Amino acid sequence: MSGFLAVLGLTILCAVPSIAQAQQYPTRAVRLIVSFPPGGGLDIIARLFADKMTPILGQPVVVENRAGAAGAVAGKQVAAAEPDGYTVLVASNSMIVNQIMNPKSGLDTERDLFAVASVAPQAIIIVTAPDLKVGSLKELIEVARTRSLNFGTPGPGSIPHLLFEQFLSTIPGVKMTHVPFQGAGPALTGAMANQVEIASVTLPPSVGLVSANKVRGIAVTTAARSKALPQIPTTAEAGFPAVVGTAWCGFFVPAKTPKAIADRLGEVFLRVAAMPDVQERLGKLGFEPATTPGEQFRRELSQEIKTWTAVVDKVGLRRP
């Protein structure tokens, strides 16, 4: 009994500093490091959440964009940061895919980062440039059988890239050239300027452009049509039921961050996501109204790594 009490006492003493630190947190500005450039879905969420988090935390919440390698650049920056809750990564599952494709990337999400919450998943939309006169995936395939086409994405290893490669793998005899951009915004700009015939990107930054007929939406990758663009059919409706997936928005802190602080951040992210005005705005922009708390998100993350590993191997994108 005395041994048990000694261990119990030691456990309590070790927990006290972490609890005290969490109670004091935060005492200065919190940085949200976004893994893609301004204008994309992650950036939209980060800036909307930062405005709402500032009064809750009582400290400024600032957004910094750190694009590159489908999230690996920002991921490594946050992983190397002081684990004190003041540096938070805003990333999508593109970071997971990039990690699988590039085993030497230097980032292991489960080892180097701690997932605190996931919010507002985004559909992927396939759009075509103004000069490419097609209105469906079927028509796109017919054109692709007659000539070479280029497709733009937010970058190698991004979810839009992988899903489009998965789509191509189902069409024997059709090849297209991948043109990587630094984010969804630049990829859409390339399509509008007819620099690429096709763009596979996240839905939110595309809604206004599709509605204004600056690019032509031909399919979304969710199981049901998006409420933001209900006229655009799903990939399943177009005959490609396997090409289904979304890009979530996940919040991560360095792996050794005290759990009490990580949990505090997770609670704040979920609280903001539940605000009616936030839900309304995200819905109009094309985000899905779903949230995942930290513990569940971490379990799903492990399973998702297995799922995307199988897809990466199937389409042959793993690098040596």
C-alpha positions in Angstrom: 0.0 0.0 0.0 2.8 2.4 0.9 4.4 1.7 -2.5 1.1 2.4 -4.3 0.6 5.7 -2.4 4.2 6.8 -3.3 3.5 6.1 -7.0 0.2 7.9 -6.8 1.8 10.9 -5.1 4.5 11.1 -7.7 1.9 10.9 -10.5 0.0 13.8 -8.9 3.1 15.9 -8.5 4.1 15.4 -12.1 0.7 16.4 -13.3 0.5 19.6 -11.2 2.9 21.7 -13.4 1.0 20.7 -16.5 -2.3 21.6 -15.0 -1.0 24.9 -13.7 0.5 25.7 -17.1 -2.8 25.0 -18.8 -4.7 27.2 -16.4 -2.4 30.1 -17.2 -2.4 29.5 -20.9 -2.3 31.6 -23.1 -0.4 34.6 -21.9 0.7 35.8 -25.4 -0.3 35.5 -29.1 -1.1 32.1 -30.6 0.1 31.5 -34.2 -1.9 29.4 -36.7 0.6 28.1 -39.3 -1.4 27.3 -42.5 0.2 24.8 -44.8 -1.1 26.3 -48.0 -1.1 29.8 -49.5 -3.8 32.5 -48.9 -7.1 31.9 -50.8 -7.4 28.2 -50.2 -9.8 26.3 -47.9 -7.4 25.9 -45.0 -6.6 29.6 -45.1 -10.3 30.5 -45.1 -10.9 28.4 -42.0 -7.8 29.6 -40.2 -8.7 33.3 -40.6 -12.3 32.8 -39.7 -11.4 30.8 -36.6 -8.6 33.2 -35.6 -11.1 36.1 -35.4 -13.4 34.0 -33.2 -10.7 32.5 -31.0 -9.1 35.9 -30.0 -11.9 36.9 -27.6 -12.2 33.4 -26.2 -8.5 33.0 -25.4 -8.0 36.7 -24.5 -4.9 36.9 -26.6 -4.3 37.7 -30.3 -4.5 34.7 -32.7 -2.5 35.4 -35.9 -2.4 33.5 -39.2 0.8 32.8 -41.1 1.0 30.9 -44.4 3.8 28.5 -44.9 3.2 26.6 -48.1 5.2 23.8 -49.7 5.3 20.0 -50.1 1.6 19.6 -49.6 1.9 20.6 -45.9 5.3 19.0 -45.1 7.1 22.4 -44.9 4.6 23.8 -42.4 4.4 20.5 -40.6 8.1 20.3 -40.0 8.2 24.0 -38.8 5.5 23.3 -36.2 7.0 19.9 -35.2 10.3 21.8 -34.4 8.6 24.6 -32.5 8.5 24.9 -28.7 5.8 22.5 -27.4 3.9 25.2 -25.5 0.7 25.6 -27.4 1.6 28.9 -29.1 2.4 27.4 -32.5 -0.5 25.5 -34.1 -0.5 23.8 -37.5 -3.5 24.0 -39.8 -3.2 21.2 -42.3 -5.2 18.8 -44.4 -4.8 15.1 -45.1 -2.6 16.2 -48.1 0.2 16.2 -45.5 -0.5 12.5 -44.8 -0.4 11.6 -48.5 2.9 13.5 -49.0 4.4 11.7 -46.1 3.4 8.3 -47.6 4.7 9.3 -51.1 7.9 10.7 -49.8 9.3 8.4 -47.0 12.3 10.7 -46.7 10.3 13.9 -46.2 11.5 14.1 -42.6 7.9 14.3 -41.2 6.0 11.6 -39.5 2.7 13.0 -38.4 1.9 10.6 -35.7 5.4 10.8 -34.2 6.1 14.5 -34.6 2.7 16.1 -34.1 -0.3 15.8 -31.9 -3.8 16.1 -33.5 -6.2 18.2 -31.4 -9.3 18.5 -33.6 -10.6 18.3 -37.2 -13.3 20.6 -38.7 -15.2 21.4 -41.9 -14.0 18.8 -44.5 -13.9 20.0 -48.1 -15.1 18.2 -51.2 -12.7 18.1 -54.1 -14.0 19.6 -57.4 -12.8 18.9 -60.9 -13.1 22.1 -63.0 -12.1 22.8 -66.6 -10.7 25.9 -68.3 -12.9 28.2 -70.4 -11.4 27.0 -73.6 -12.0 23.3 -73.0 -15.6 22.8 -74.1 -16.6 19.8 -72.0 -19.4 19.5 -69.5 -18.9 16.1 -67.9 -16.3 13.6 -66.9 -17.4 11.4 -69.8 -16.8 14.3 -72.3 -13.5 15.0 -70.7 -12.4 11.4 -71.3 -13.5 11.6 -74.9 -11.3 14.6 -75.5 -8.4 13.1 -73.5 -8.4 10.1 -75.9 -7.8 12.5 -78.8 -5.1 14.8 -77.4 -2.8 15.4 -74.5 -4.2 17.4 -71.6 -2.7 19.0 -68.5 -4.3 19.0 -65.0 -3.3 21.4 -62.2 -3.5 20.6 -58.5 -2.5 22.4 -55.2 0.7 20.3 -55.3 2.2 16.8 -55.5 0.7 14.6 -52.8 -2.3 16.8 -52.1 -5.7 15.1 -51.8 -6.9 16.7 -55.0 -3.8 15.4 -56.8 -4.2 11.9 -55.5 -8.0 11.7 -56.2 -7.4 12.8 -59.8 -4.7 10.2 -60.2 -7.1 7.7 -58.9 -9.6 8.8 -61.4 -7.0 8.5 -64.2 -6.1 5.0 -63.1 -9.6 3.8 -63.9 -9.3 4.9 -67.6 -7.1 2.6 -69.7 -5.2 4.4 -72.4 -5.6 7.9 -71.1 -2.7 9.9 -69.8 -2.6 13.5 -68.6 0.3 15.6 -67.4 0.3 16.8 -63.8 1.1 20.5 -63.3 1.6 21.2 -59.6 0.8 24.6 -58.2 1.5 26.0 -54.7 -2.2 25.9 -53.7 -5.8 25.8 -54.8 -5.9 29.5 -55.6 -2.9 29.4 -58.0 -4.3 26.2 -59.6 -7.6 27.9 -60.3 -5.9 31.0 -61.7 -4.0 28.7 -64.1 -7.2 27.1 -65.2 -8.9 30.5 -65.7 -6.0 31.6 -67.8 -6.1 28.4 -69.9 -2.6 27.5 -68.7 -4.0 24.1 -67.7 -7.1 22.5 -69.2 -8.2 21.0 -65.9 -7.8 21.7 -62.2 -8.5 19.3 -59.3 -8.9 21.5 -56.2 -10.8 21.9 -53.0 -14.3 23.1 -53.4 -14.5 26.3 -51.2 -12.1 28.5 -53.3 -13.9 27.3 -56.4 -17.5 28.2 -55.5 -17.4 31.8 -56.6 -15.5 31.1 -59.8 -17.8 28.3 -60.9 -20.9 30.4 -60.1 -19.4 33.3 -62.2 -18.6 30.8 -65.1 -14.9 31.6 -64.9 -14.2 27.9 -64.7 -16.6 25.0 -65.4 -17.3 22.6 -62.6 -17.9 19.0 -63.8 -17.7 16.8 -60.7 -17.4 16.8 -56.9 -15.9 13.9 -54.9 -18.4 13.7 -52.0 -21.0 11.0 -51.7 -23.8 13.6 -52.1 -23.9 16.8 -54.1 -22.6 19.9 -52.4 -25.2 22.4 -51.1 -23.0 25.2 -52.3 -23.0 24.0 -55.9 -26.0 21.6 -56.2 -25.9 21.6 -60.0 -22.5 19.8 -60.1 -22.8 16.0 -60.2 -20.8 13.7 -58.0 -18.0 11.5 -59.3 -20.2 8.5 -58.3 -23.1 9.9 -60.4 -20.6 10.2 -63.3 -19.7 6.5 -63.1 -16.7 6.6 -60.8 -17.9 5.5 -57.3 -14.3 4.7 -56.1 -13.2 8.3 -56.6 -14.7 9.7 -53.4 -12.9 11.6 -50.7 -12.6 14.9 -48.8 -9.8 17.1 -47.5 -10.3 17.7 -43.8 -8.9 20.7 -41.9 -6.9 19.4 -38.9 -5.3 21.3 -36.1 -2.0 20.0 -34.7 0.6 21.0 -32.1 4.1 19.7 -31.5 4.2 16.2 -30.2 5.4 17.0 -26.7 2.8 19.7 -26.0 1.2 19.2 -22.5 -2.0 17.3 -23.1 -3.9 19.8 -20.9 -3.0 22.6 -23.3 -3.7 20.5 -26.4 -7.1 19.6 -25.0 -7.8 23.3 -24.2 -7.0 24.2 -27.8 -9.2 21.3 -29.1 -12.1 22.5 -27.0 -11.8 26.0 -28.5 -11.6 24.8 -32.1 -14.8 22.7 -31.6 -16.5 25.6 -29.8 -15.8 28.0 -32.7 -16.9 25.3 -35.2 -20.3 25.0 -33.4 -21.1 28.7 -33.6 -24.2 29.2 -35.8 -22.7 32.1 -37.8 -19.5 30.1 -38.4 -21.5 27.1 -39.6 -23.7 29.3 -41.9 -20.7 30.9 -43.4 -18.7 27.7 -44.0 -21.8 26.0 -45.4 -22.3 28.8 -48.0 -18.6 28.5 -48.9 -18.9 24.8 -49.6 -17.5 23.2 -46.4 -19.1 20.1 -44.9 -20.6 20.6 -41.4 -18.6 18.0 -39.5 -16.2 18.1 -36.6 -14.0 15.5 -35.0 -12.6 15.8 -31.4 -9.0 15.0 -30.7 -9.2 11.5 -29.5 -11.4 10.3 -32.3 -9.4 12.3 -34.8 -6.2 10.6 -33.7 -7.8 7.2 -34.1 -9.1 8.0 -37.6 -5.7 9.5 -38.5 -4.0 6.1 -38.0 -6.6 4.4 -40.2 -6.4 7.0 -42.9 -2.7 6.5 -43.2 -3.4 2.9 -44.0 -6.1 3.8 -46.5 -4.0 6.4 -48.4 -1.0 4.1 -48.4 -3.1 1.6 -50.4 -4.2 4.3 -52.8 -0.7 5.7 -53.3 0.7 2.2 -54.0 -2.2 1.4 -56.4 -1.6 4.5 -58.6 2.2 4.2 -58.3 3.1 7.5 -56.7 5.5 6.4 -54.0 9.0 7.7 -54.4 12.1 5.7 -53.5 
